[in-house]
Amino acid sequence: MQLVKKFLPYYKPYIGVFLLDLLCASILSVIDLAFPQFLRILRATLFLEAPDIILKRLGLIALLLVLMYAIRSLCRWYVTYQGHMMGAKMESGMRRDLFDKFEEFSFSYYDSHNTGEMMSKLVSDLFDISELAHHGPENIFISVVKIVGSFILLIRINVPMTLCLALVVVCMAVFAIFQNKKMRTTFRDNRKKIAGINSSLQDTLGGIRVVKSFTGEEIEKSKFDDSNIAFLDSKQANYRQMAIFNSGNNFFEGLMFITVLVAGGFFIAKGQMTGEDLAIYALYINIFINPVNVLVEFTEQLQKGLAGFERFIEVVETRPAIVDKENAAELKDVKGVIDYENVSFSYENDEAVLSNINLHVDAGKSVAIVGPSGGGKTTLCSLLPRFYDVTGGRVKIDGTDIRDVTQKSLRSFIGIVQQDVYLFNGTVKENIAYGRLDATMEEIVEAARNADLLEFIESLPNGFDTQVGERGARLSGGQKQRIAIARVFLKNPPILILDEATSALDNESERYIQESLDKLAYGRTTITIAHRLSTILGADEIIVLDEDGIKERGNHKELIKKGGLYEKYYRMQLGGI
């Protein structure tokens, strides 16, 4: 019931369509109930008249029946079309809500959740919810009207026989409720297992180049088979419970017919019922059993929908790890002064990555961070745009704690160029303009020129309208990196983070890219995470960071003179001064 209460508000925007859908459904039910009763009335009245009177009135009756079934057809059209569209719109709205929620989550959520599983919640789970949203109330309403209506009419024909029938229905309901609980468990497990298949598929296809380069096809087939067989086992358990459910209900359905036959024969023998009444009674039994079957089939749909909605609610009700304060201000007129004051950070259930880090960067200055892998370099930079929140201390920009301003305004003043460049499946122009959709073509061209990318783009068959492929698959590493640099040039932020932006490039590409990065960094407050020390020799300050914190700081010449850890790294890479 808690899930149902959370589900109902999604009908609110479509309340008019929903009520009209139920009205049409009720008309369908009433017309279906009316025909046997109409036949019973005619048998007791008109069909006892003289043949010429019957023939005289038959045309009018036929016209009324045609009109009645024309109305029924219009109602069926509305229920089928508008009812389904209502469900589709609700599905679309839920998918938007779920996607918006995914967008709210910080990096920590994505560190612990698989993309394939999230896609499963966005697509397959919501389809089942859509079907439930449309067919659920409609099927329940139609079935209840038909069952109650036919039950009343059956009582009017013969009370004792109808009470016998009611006893069978009660037994059927008890069985259905008991079996329902088992089915829900299996449907919930189905959802988890299909998410496992999506996760395995996404992981394999996303890393297909690694798979092929290491001839790992058999490994991936084995992993996929494991998740696929797990899903098959889950479906087997599900279908076993469904088979018990459906066969049990079919047995009770048979008991209804047996009850009518035996009880009907008994009451006819006792003179308490006529053969004609038993025939009409049999017609109503079909009307009575049909909605019972609909409810039985709806049970499967209900369990699928609720299992999907349960997973949907789990995400929607998850509170993002990083949220804006209620009174968060807009960050404005940033100069670029950065302060890390006694900053500590640790991931959930992990040891501290950073402890009591103090760092001051003046506006327009450049700071490079070097050190071993796992020393916290990328984490330190990720705290500045609040991709993660500090667990101790504070980070400030121009003297303002970044937790006191909105995330959107904070990140609008920070540009990031990473080692692993992500390009979206679209054109060169769309990827450069990402984040600045209002940029003019002249601004996009200027950004490409500043990134030394213009000549390459003009050599492409379609220029700026050339498709880059998924993740930029049609471009080289250096070309993708230049697009990323052009993207930041267009954003024109006062603060720049360069996260090992050239470490994956060859020496020649690195030299050209470094020139573009130097041009990009000019006049901006820049924090550079460097693997290749040759790229940071001109930094105003170099920070040597390891798991114990800041070990050394100073410019290149000062650190070389110290003969410490930096000097050791430098000699290892460059072979001396």
N, C-alpha and C positions, 0 to 999 in steps of 0.2 A: 504493500500500500504506500510505503514511503516513496518507492520509485514512481508509482502512478501519480502521486501528488506532485512530484517534480516534473513529470511528463506533461501534465495538463496545461501549464502556462504557455506551452508552445502552440496551443490551439488559439490563443487570444487574438493574434492578428487576423485570423481567418474565421472568426466566430460566425459571421454571416453565412459564409459558404458551408460551414460545419452544420449550422442549424437547418439550412435549406437541404443539405444532403440527408440529414436525419428525417426531415419532412418527406422528401422523396422516397426514402427507404420505408417510412411508415405507410405511404400510399401503396408502394409495391406489396407490402405485407397484407394490407387490408384487401386489396384486389385479389390476391392469392387466396385469402380466407373467404372472400365473398362468393367465389364461383361455386364451390360445393353447396353453400347455403342457398345461393340463387337457384341451383338445380333442385334442391330439396323443396323450396317454396313452389317452383313451377310444377314439380311432381304432385304436390298437394293441392294445387289450384288450377292453373291453366291447362295442364295436361289431362285433367279430368273433364274438360269442356268438350263440346262437339268439335269434330274435325275442322269445319269451316271457321269457327271462332279461333281455333289454334292457328290455322294458316293466316287468318287476318292479322293476328297480333304478333306473329313470328318475325315479320320484317322489322317492326319497331324494336323488338327484343334484340334482334341481330344488330341493329344500328346502335343501340345502347351498349351492347357488348363490344362492338368495334371501337366506339368512343372510349370506353373504359380501358381497353387494351392499347389504344393510341396514347392515352395519358400514361399508362404503365410504361410504354416504350420511351416516352419523353423523360420520365423519371429515371428509367434505367440508364438513358444516355447521360443525364446529369450526374448520377451516382458514379458511373464509370469514368467519365471525363473529368468533371470538376472535382470529384472526390479524389481521384488519383493525382490531379494537379495540386490539390491541397497537401497531400502527403509528400509530393515531390518538393513543394515550396518549403514545407517544414524540414525536410531532409536537407535542402539547400541552406536554410537558416542555421540548422544545427552544425552543418559542415563549416559554415562561416564562423560560428561561435568557437568550434573546436580548433580551427586554423588560427583564429585570433588568440586563443589560449596558448597554442604552441608558440606563437610569436612573442608572448609575454614571458615565457620561461627563460631563465638565465642559462648560461653554459652548463651549470651543474646538472640541470635536468637532462640535457643531451649527453652528458658524460655517462649517465646511467640508464638511458633508454635507447632502444634500437629504432632506426628510421623506418625499417620495414613494418615493425609493430605499429608505429604511429600511422603509417599509411593504411594499414588494415583497419584501424579505428576510423579513419577519414572516409573510407570507401565502403567496404563490405558490411561493417557494423551498422553504418547509417542507412544502407539500403534496406536492411531488415527493419530498422526503426521506422522508415518511411512506409513500408507495407503495413506495419502495425498501426501507424498513425491514421491511415486511411481506412483499412479494413476492420480495425479493432472496434471502434464505436458503432460503425455501420453494421457489422456482422452481429454484434451483441444486440443492438437495437432491433434489427429485423428478426433475429431469432427469438428474442424475448416476446415481441409482439405476436409472432406466429405461434409460439408455444403457449402463451397465455390465452390468446384468442381462440386457438383450436381447442385448448383444454376446456375453456368455458363452453364452447359449442358442443364438445364431446359430452360434458356433464349434462347439457340440456337433452342430449339424445338418450344417455343411460348413465346414471350416477354410479351404481355399483361397479360396472365394468371400467369406468374411468378411474375409480379409486384403486382398482387392481393394477391398472396401467401406471398410475402415479407411484405405486410401490416399486415397480420395476425401475422407473425413472430415478427414484431416490437412491436405489442400489447402484445404478449407473453413475450417478453424481458422486457418490462416496468413492467408488472405484477410480473415477477420473481425477478427483482431488488427490488421492493417494499416489497415483501414477504420475501426476503432474510434477510433483516434487522431484522425482527421480529424473524426469525428462529435463527439467531446468538445469540440474547439475551437469548433465551430459552436453547440453547446448552451451553452457558457460565454458566447459572444457573445449568444445569445438572452436570457440572464438579464440581461445589461447593458442590452440594448435595451428589454426590457419594463420594467426599472427606469426607463429614460429616459421611457417613456410615462407611468408613474405619477408621475414628477417633474413632467412637463409638466402633467398633469391636476391634480395637487395645487396647483401654482402658479397655474393659471388659476382653478380653483374657489375657492381661498382668497382670491384678489383679484378676485372677480367684480364687486364694486361699483366698483372702479377701472376694470376692463375696460369696463363699461357706461358709466360717466361720461365716459370718454375715447373712446367708440365704438371700442374696440380689439378688437372681435370678430374682424375679419379678420386682425389681427396674431396673435391667439391661435390662430386656425384654422391659420394658416401654420406657427406654431411646433409645434402638435400634429401637423400633417401631416408635418413634417420627422421628428419622432421616430417617428411611425406608419410612415412609409415606410422609415425605417432599420430598424425591427423587421421589416417585410415582407421587406426585402432579406436580413436575417439569417435569416429563416425559409426564404427561397428557397434560400440556400446550405445550410442545414440539411437541407431536404427533398431537395436534389440529392444530398447525401452518403448520406442514408437510402435514396434510390432505388437508388443504386449498390450499397449494402450489401444491400438486400433482393433486388434482381434477381440479384446475384451469388450469394447464398445459394440462391435458387430454382434457379439454373442447376446448382449443386452438388447440390441435392436431386434434380433431374432426372437427373443423372449417377448417383446412387445407384440409381434405378429401372432406368436403362439397364444399369448394372453387374450388377444382380440378374438382369435379363432375359437378357442376353448370356451372362454366366457360368453362369447356371442352365441355359440351353439347351445350353451347351457340356458341362457336367458330366452332364446327362441323356443327351446323345448318347454320352458316354464310359462311361455306365453307372455313374457315381459318385454319382448322385442320382436320387431318384424324383420323379414329378410331385407326389405327396402332400407330400413334404418341401419342395418348392418352394412349394407353397401355404401351408404353415405358415411357411416362411421369409418369404414375402410379408407375412403377418400381423405378424410380428415387425419387419419393415422399417417398417411403419406405426407400430408402437410406438417404434421407434428414431428415426424421423424426427420424430415429434411433439415429443419433448423438445428435439431439435435446433432446431426452429422456435420453441419456447418460449424457449430460450436466445438465439436471434436477436432475438426481440421484446424479451426482457429487456435486451438490450444498450442499446436506446434508453432504457429506463427507468433503467438503471444510469447512463448518461451524464447524463441529466436530474438524477437524484438527487445524483450526485457533484458536478455543477456547482453545484447549490443548496447542498450541504453545504460546498463549498469557500468559497462566499461567507459562509455561516454561521460557519465557523471563522475567517475573516478578522476578523469582528466580535468573536467570543467571545474570541479570543486577543489582541485589542487592549488594551493596558494603558491604563486611564484616566489622563489627565494629572494629576488630583488624587486622591490616595488618603490614607487615614488612616495614620499611623505605627503600627507594630506595638504600641507601648506607649502609644498615644494615650489620654489621660484624658478623663473626662466633664467638660465645663465646668459649674460649679455656682455658685449664689448670685451671679449677675452684678450688679454695681453700675452698670456702664455707662461706665467710664473707657476711652477709646480713645486709642491712640497709633500714629501712623505714623512709623516711624524710618528715615530715609534710604531711603525706598521708591522703587524703580524698577520699571518694567514695560514689556515690549514683546511684541507678538503675534509668532507664528512668522514668521520671515523678514521682519519689518517693523522700521522704526526705532522707537526708544524713544518710548512714549506718555507715560510719567512718568519723571522723573529726580530722585532725591534729595529726595523730598517728606518734610517733617517737619511733623507736625500733632498737637496734643494737645487732647483734648476731655474736660473734667471730667464726672463723672456728673451727669445731669439737665440739662446745658447744651445749647444749640442752636447749631449751626454751619451756615451757608449757604455753598454753593459756587456761584459765578457765573463766567461767562467765555464765550468764543466756542465755537461747535460744533467738535468735534475737539480740544478742549483737554485732554480726559482726565477730565472731571467724573464721568461715569457709570462709567468704568473705575476711578477711585479708590474709588467706593462699592462696586463689584462685588468689590473685593479684600477687603472686610471680612467678608462671609459665605463667602469662598473660592470664589466662582464662577470666579475665576481666581486663580492663585498669583503672588505677587511674583517678579520675576526678580532683585531685589536688595533688601536691607534686610529689615524685618519689620513686621508689624502685630500689635498687642497689645490685648487686652481685660483690664482689671483687672490689668495687668502680666504676663499670660500670652500667649505667642506662640500665635496661633490655629492654627499648624501642629502644635502639641503636643496639641491636643484633637480629639475626633471632630467630623466635619462636622455630623452630626445634632444633637449637643448645642449646637454653635456656632450653627447656624441657628435652633434653637428659641428663642434669646434675641434674635433680630433680626426685626423686622417691616418689610415693604417695601410701599410704595404707589407704583405706577408710573404713568406717563402713559398707556401702552397697557394698559388693564385687561383681563385675560383671565378670562372667566367660562366655566365648564364647562357643557355641555349638561345641565341638570338644574333643580332647583327653587331658589328664592331661599334657602330654608333650607339646602340642601346646599352652596350656594356660600358662604354666610356661615360655615358650620361646617367648611369645608375646612381640614384641618390640626388640627381639634379634634373628631374624630368622637365623642368621649365627652361633648361638651358637652350640657348639659340644655337643654330648650326655654326655660326661664327665662333661662339665660345667653345664648342666641341672641337672644331678645327684647330683653334689656338691651343687647347689642351693637348691635342695630338702632336702639334708642332713642338711644344715645350718638352714633351716626352720623347722627342726625336722619332716619332712614329708616322709622321705625315707621309714621308716618301714611300714607306712600305704600304700604307693604306692605299695610296694613289696607284700603286702597282697592281692592286687586287682587281679582279674582273668587275666587281660591283662596288669597289671603293668602300665607303663607310657602310654600305648596305650589304656587305658580304657576311654570310653566316659563319659563325666561329665554331659551330658544332657543340655537342654536349661537353661541358667543362672545358671548352676551348680546344677540343681534340684536333682541329684542323690547323692549329698554330703551334709554333715552336715555344719552348720555355721562355726564351728571351722576348718573343713577341707578346706572349701573354703577360709577362712582367711589365712590359711597356704600356700595355692597355691599363693595367692596374695603376701604374704611375700616372697616366693621363687622367684616369678616374679621380685621383686625389688632386691633381692640378686643377681640375674643373671644380672640385669641392672647395678648394682654396682655404683649408683650415689653418689656424694659427699654431696648432700643435700637431706634431707628426710622430708616428711610431713606425719604425722600420724593423720588422721582425725577421732577421736573417734573410733579407730580401734578395741577396745575390748568391747565397750559399749553394743553391742547386744548379747554378749556371757554369758553363765552361769559362776559361780565363778571358777569352776574347769578348764573349757576351757580357761577362761581369764588368769589364772595363767600360763598355758603352753604357750599360745600365747604371753603373756607378756615376757616370757623368750626369745622367738624367736625374738620379737621386740627389746628387749634390745641388743641382739646379732647383730641384723640388724643395730641398731643405733650407735653401738660402732665405734668411730672414724669419724662419720659423723656429719655435722651440722644438727640438728634435731629440727623441730617445731612440737609440739604435741598439738592437741586439745583434751582436756580431759574432760570426764564427770565423770568418776570415779577417784577421787583424789588419790586413793591408787596407781595408776599407774604412778604418776609423782613426788613421794616424792624425788627422786634422781635428779630431773632436776636442772641444773645450775641456771636457773632463771624461776620464775613463774609470768606470767602476768595475772592480773585480769581485764577483759575487759567487759564493758557493753555498753549500747546505748549512754552513755555520754563520752566514751573513756576509756583510761587506768586509773583504779582507784587505783591499788596497783601493786607493783613489788618487787621481792626479792626471795630468796630461801624459802624452806618450813619452816625452823626454824624461819627465820626472820619474815615471814608473820604471823606465829602463835603467835609470841611475840607481834606483832602489835595489835592483837585482833580486826582486821577489818573484811572486807567482806569475805576474804579467810578463816579466822578462823571460821567464821559462817558456811560457806559451809562445812568445814572439820568436824565440830562437828555434823552437820546435817546428814552427810553420815556415819561417823565412831563412833559417840557417845562419842567423847572426845579423849584425847591424852593418 
